[in-house]
Amino acid sequence: MSLFKGCPGAVNFREVRPDYIDCPFCGAEMEVWSDEPVAKCPACDREVTQSRDASCIDWCAYARECVGHEKYERLMIMLEDMAAEAESDA
């Protein structure tokens, strides 16, 4: 029996968990899931971007298979949108 269940770097994408952060706009506590880089604050209705370090989905050739095709595509679209927004703010 194998104990390997995929890349340990992808665990945050496969086994999601809630993180609780304070909204930088209004200070309200909000929930952001570990596989979602953006969430909407329930108090002020503004979008908040969760800081994210580089992960295996940024460089690994097997990331799509490891985290799942649908989740990979959704994350890539969100990350592209965030990069475009950052460029337009600069």
Backbone as a printed PyTorch tensor [residue, N CA C, xyz], in Angstrom:
tensor([[[  0.8360,  -1.1740,   0.0000],
         [  0.0000,   0.0000,   0.0000],
         [  0.8850,   1.2420,   0.0000]],

        [[  0.5800,   2.1790,  -0.8640],
         [  1.3510,   3.4030,  -0.9840],
         [  0.7950,   4.4830,  -0.0580]],

        [[  1.6730,   5.2070,   0.5890],
         [  1.2530,   6.3200,   1.4280],
         [  1.2190,   7.6300,   0.6540]],

        [[  1.7630,   7.6420,  -0.5500],
         [  1.8310,   8.8580,  -1.3440],
         [  0.4450,   9.2370,  -1.8630]],

        [[  0.0180,  10.4520,  -1.5570],
         [ -1.2870,  10.9300,  -2.0130],
         [ -1.1320,  12.1960,  -2.8350]],

        [[ -0.0550,  12.3070,  -3.5660],
         [  0.1800,  13.4880,  -4.3790],
         [  1.2240,  14.3880,  -3.7350]],

        [[  1.4730,  15.4550,  -4.3770],
         [  2.4790,  16.4210,  -3.9550],
         [  2.0730,  17.1000,  -2.6520]],

        [[  2.9660,  17.1630,  -1.6760],
         [  2.6150,  17.8470,  -0.4300],
         [  2.4040,  19.3440,  -0.6260]],

        [[  2.9600,  19.9100,  -1.6820],
         [  2.7620,  21.3340,  -1.9590],
         [  1.3470,  21.6670,  -2.3990]],

        [[  0.6010,  20.6790,  -2.8460],
         [ -0.7590,  20.9140,  -3.3280],
         [ -1.8160,  20.6280,  -2.2730]],

        [[ -1.4020,  20.3180,  -1.0580],
         [ -2.3700,  19.9560,  -0.0240],
         [ -3.3520,  21.0990,   0.2540]],

        [[ -2.9220,  22.3510,   0.1720],
         [ -3.8260,  23.4810,   0.4050],
         [ -4.8990,  23.5910,  -0.6660]],

        [[ -4.6430,  23.0340,  -1.8240],
         [ -5.6190,  23.0780,  -2.9120],
         [ -6.5350,  21.8690,  -2.8960]],

        [[ -6.0250,  20.7290,  -2.4460],
         [ -6.8310,  19.5040,  -2.4190],
         [ -7.6500,  19.3840,  -1.1450]],

        [[ -7.0590,  19.7640,  -0.0180],
         [ -7.7290,  19.6640,   1.2790],
         [ -7.9400,  21.0770,   1.8030]],

        [[ -8.9660,  21.7300,   1.2920],
         [ -9.1730,  23.1420,   1.6120],
         [ -9.6200,  23.3180,   3.0550]],

        [[ -9.2560,  24.4650,   3.5920],
         [ -9.6250,  24.8210,   4.9530],
         [ -9.8930,  26.3250,   4.9930]],

        [[-10.7080,  26.7630,   5.9310],
         [-10.9560,  28.2030,   6.0410],
         [ -9.8210,  28.8940,   6.7940]],

        [[ -9.4640,  30.0660,   6.3200],
         [ -8.5510,  30.9470,   7.0430],
         [ -9.3850,  32.1540,   7.4520]],

        [[ -9.0990,  32.7120,   8.6070],
         [ -9.8300,  33.8780,   9.0760],
         [ -8.8740,  35.0570,   9.1160]],

        [[ -9.2300,  36.1080,   8.3960],
         [ -8.4030,  37.2980,   8.3150],
         [ -9.2770,  38.5120,   8.6010]],

        [[ -8.6200,  39.6210,   8.9260],
         [ -9.3380,  40.8770,   9.1010],
         [ -9.3580,  41.6060,   7.7630]],

        [[-10.5200,  42.1120,   7.4040],
         [-10.6530,  42.8700,   6.1640],
         [ -9.7720,  44.1120,   6.2580]],

        [[ -8.9110,  44.3580,   5.2590],
         [ -8.0480,  45.5320,   5.3190],
         [ -8.8110,  46.8420,   5.1240]],

        [[-10.0560,  46.7760,   4.6840],
         [-10.8360,  47.9760,   4.4240],
         [-11.6880,  48.3970,   5.6210]],

        [[-12.3380,  47.4200,   6.2820],
         [-13.2460,  47.7680,   7.3850],
         [-12.8720,  47.1090,   8.7030]],

        [[-11.9380,  46.1570,   8.6910],
         [-11.4960,  45.4980,   9.9110],
         [-12.3300,  44.3120,  10.3630]],

        [[-13.4190,  44.0240,   9.6610],
         [-14.2710,  42.8940,  10.0450],
         [-13.5440,  41.5750,   9.8010]],

        [[-13.8050,  40.5980,  10.6610],
         [-13.2400,  39.2760,  10.4450],
         [-13.9800,  38.6140,   9.2920]],

        [[-13.2190,  37.9890,   8.4090],
         [-13.8340,  37.3240,   7.2600],
         [-13.1620,  35.9830,   7.0210]],

        [[-13.8810,  35.1160,   6.3480],
         [-13.4060,  33.7800,   6.0460],
         [-12.9330,  33.7280,   4.6000]],

        [[-11.7260,  33.2070,   4.4150],
         [-11.1660,  33.0050,   3.0880],
         [-10.7020,  31.5600,   3.0250]],

        [[-11.1450,  30.8250,   2.0370],
         [-10.7560,  29.4220,   1.9120],
         [ -9.3590,  29.3230,   1.3180]],

        [[ -8.6190,  28.3100,   1.7310],
         [ -7.2200,  28.1640,   1.3420],
         [ -7.0170,  27.9930,  -0.1640]],

        [[ -8.0390,  27.5740,  -0.8930],
         [ -7.8850,  27.4140,  -2.3400],
         [ -8.4700,  28.5760,  -3.1200]],

        [[ -8.8780,  29.6400,  -2.4410],
         [ -9.4510,  30.8040,  -3.0950],
         [ -8.5940,  32.0280,  -2.8050]],

        [[ -7.9860,  32.6250,  -3.8140],
         [ -7.1430,  33.7880,  -3.5550],
         [ -7.9210,  35.0720,  -3.2940]],

        [[ -9.2140,  35.1080,  -3.6390],
         [-10.0270,  36.3070,  -3.4860],
         [-11.3260,  35.9540,  -2.7830]],

        [[-11.7470,  36.8230,  -1.8640],
         [-13.0300,  36.6390,  -1.1820],
         [-13.6850,  37.9980,  -1.0110]],

        [[-14.9920,  37.9990,  -0.8430],
         [-15.7390,  39.2350,  -0.6370],
         [-16.0450,  39.3810,   0.8460]],

        [[-15.7400,  40.5510,   1.3900],
         [-15.9990,  40.8240,   2.7950],
         [-17.5070,  40.9140,   3.0080]],

        [[-18.0450,  40.1690,   3.9810],
         [-19.4860,  40.2230,   4.2190],
         [-19.9370,  41.5420,   4.8350]],

        [[-19.0160,  42.2850,   5.4530],
         [-19.3860,  43.5370,   6.1080],
         [-19.3990,  44.7230,   5.1460]],

        [[-18.3470,  44.8720,   4.3350],
         [-18.2600,  46.0490,   3.4490],
         [-18.4150,  45.7010,   1.9770]],

        [[-18.5260,  44.4110,   1.6610],
         [-18.7790,  43.9300,   0.3010],
         [-17.6360,  44.2190,  -0.6740]],

        [[-16.4310,  44.4480,  -0.1610],
         [-15.2830,  44.6730,  -1.0360],
         [-14.5210,  43.3790,  -1.2090]],

        [[-13.8630,  43.2320,  -2.3690],
         [-13.0590,  42.0410,  -2.6180],
         [-11.7080,  42.1810,  -1.9350]],

        [[-11.3070,  41.1140,  -1.2590],
         [-10.0400,  41.0810,  -0.5390],
         [ -9.2020,  39.9660,  -1.1290]],

        [[ -7.9640,  40.2870,  -1.4460],
         [ -7.0370,  39.3100,  -1.9970],
         [ -6.1980,  38.7380,  -0.8740]],

        [[ -6.2000,  37.4350,  -0.7720],
         [ -5.3940,  36.7530,   0.2350],
         [ -3.9700,  36.6410,  -0.2850]],

        [[ -3.0090,  37.0000,   0.5350],
         [ -1.6250,  36.8690,   0.0900],
         [ -1.3220,  35.3990,  -0.1550]],

        [[ -0.5560,  35.1490,  -1.1770],
         [ -0.2550,  33.7650,  -1.5530],
         [  1.1980,  33.6780,  -1.9720]],

        [[  1.9010,  32.7460,  -1.3770],
         [  3.2780,  32.4960,  -1.7810],
         [  3.2670,  31.6560,  -3.0560]],

        [[  4.3910,  31.6040,  -3.7160],
         [  4.5040,  30.7460,  -4.8900],
         [  4.2250,  29.3090,  -4.4710]],

        [[  3.5550,  28.5950,  -5.3340],
         [  3.2420,  27.2040,  -5.0270],
         [  3.5110,  26.3450,  -6.2460]],

        [[  3.3200,  25.0690,  -6.0780],
         [  3.5900,  24.1280,  -7.1540],
         [  2.6970,  24.3670,  -8.3750]],

        [[  1.5190,  24.9600,  -8.1860],
         [  0.6740,  25.1880,  -9.3620],
         [  1.2820,  26.2260, -10.3000]],

        [[  2.2370,  27.0120,  -9.7980],
         [  2.9010,  28.0190, -10.6280],
         [  3.9480,  27.4240, -11.5650]],

        [[  4.4910,  26.2640, -11.2270],
         [  5.6150,  25.7660, -12.0320],
         [  5.5650,  24.2810, -12.3650]],

        [[  4.8010,  23.4900, -11.6480],
         [  4.8510,  22.0420, -11.8430],
         [  4.0520,  21.6010, -13.0710]],

        [[  4.6630,  20.7790, -13.8890],
         [  4.0140,  20.2740, -15.1010],
         [  2.8380,  19.3550, -14.7830]],

        [[  2.7760,  18.8200, -13.5740],
         [  1.7020,  17.8930, -13.1960],
         [  0.6340,  18.5440, -12.3170]],

        [[  0.6970,  19.8460, -12.1410],
         [ -0.2260,  20.5370, -11.2380],
         [ -1.6830,  20.3150, -11.6220]],

        [[ -1.9810,  20.3490, -12.9030],
         [ -3.3700,  20.1700, -13.3610],
         [ -3.9130,  18.8120, -12.8940]],

        [[ -3.1200,  17.7600, -13.0560],
         [ -3.5600,  16.4320, -12.6510],
         [ -3.5920,  16.2940, -11.1320]],

        [[ -2.6710,  16.9490, -10.4600],
         [ -2.5330,  16.8080,  -9.0140],
         [ -3.6960,  17.4680,  -8.2720]],

        [[ -4.0440,  18.7070,  -8.6370],
         [ -5.1070,  19.4080,  -7.9180],
         [ -6.4650,  19.2210,  -8.5690]],

        [[ -6.4790,  18.7040,  -9.7830],
         [ -7.7370,  18.5030, -10.5000],
         [ -7.9190,  19.5580, -11.5740]],

        [[ -8.4050,  19.1490, -12.7170],
         [ -8.5260,  20.0310, -13.8800],
         [ -9.3970,  21.2590, -13.5870]],

        [[-10.5870,  21.0500, -13.0250],
         [-11.5010,  22.1750, -12.7820],
         [-10.9230,  23.1790, -11.7970]],

        [[-10.3740,  22.6830, -10.6940],
         [ -9.8010,  23.5840,  -9.6920],
         [ -8.5930,  24.3180, -10.2640]],

        [[ -7.7680,  23.6210, -11.0270],
         [ -6.5920,  24.2380, -11.6420],
         [ -7.0200,  25.3800, -12.5630]],

        [[ -7.9970,  25.1210, -13.4290],
         [ -8.4670,  26.1520, -14.3600],
         [ -9.0360,  27.3520, -13.6090]],

        [[ -9.8360,  27.0970, -12.5690],
         [-10.4200,  28.1790, -11.7920],
         [ -9.3370,  29.0270, -11.1220]],

        [[ -8.3240,  28.3710, -10.5470],
         [ -7.2300,  29.0950,  -9.9140],
         [ -6.4320,  29.9100, -10.9150]],

        [[ -6.1630,  29.3430, -12.0830],
         [ -5.3950,  30.0690, -13.0960],
         [ -6.1420,  31.3190, -13.5670]],

        [[ -7.4380,  31.2070, -13.7500],
         [ -8.2270,  32.3750, -14.1770],
         [ -8.1900,  33.4590, -13.1060]],

        [[ -8.3670,  33.0650, -11.8410],
         [ -8.3230,  34.0410, -10.7470],
         [ -6.9580,  34.7010, -10.6500]],

        [[ -5.8990,  33.9050, -10.7920],
         [ -4.5510,  34.4660, -10.6970],
         [ -4.2540,  35.4080, -11.8540]],

        [[ -4.7240,  35.0810, -13.0460],
         [ -4.5530,  35.9790, -14.1950],
         [ -5.3080,  37.2820, -13.9790]],

        [[ -6.5290,  37.1940, -13.4560],
         [ -7.3190,  38.3920, -13.1700],
         [ -6.6280,  39.2620, -12.1300]],

        [[ -6.0660,  38.6330, -11.0910],
         [ -5.3720,  39.3830, -10.0540],
         [ -4.1300,  40.0710, -10.6230]],

        [[ -3.4020,  39.3920, -11.4870],
         [ -2.2010,  39.9860, -12.0920],
         [ -2.5840,  41.1740, -12.9840]],

        [[ -3.6570,  41.0270, -13.7560],
         [ -4.1080,  42.1220, -14.6180],
         [ -4.5530,  43.3190, -13.7880]],

        [[ -5.2350,  43.0580, -12.6930],
         [ -5.6840,  44.1470, -11.8170],
         [ -4.4960,  44.8560, -11.1870]],

        [[ -3.4860,  44.0990, -10.7730],
         [ -2.2850,  44.6910, -10.1800],
         [ -1.5660,  45.5700, -11.1960]],

        [[ -1.5110,  45.1410, -12.4450],
         [ -0.8790,  45.9420, -13.4960],
         [ -1.6480,  47.2240, -13.7460]],

        [[ -2.9680,  47.1580, -13.7260],
         [ -3.7660,  48.3550, -13.9850],
         [ -3.7020,  49.3340, -12.8290]],

        [[ -3.4550,  48.8460, -11.5970],
         [ -3.3240,  49.7190, -10.4280],
         [ -1.9700,  50.4240, -10.3940]],

        [[ -0.9760,  49.8400, -11.0780],
         [  0.3970,  50.3940, -11.0400],
         [  0.5540,  51.6110, -11.9140]]])
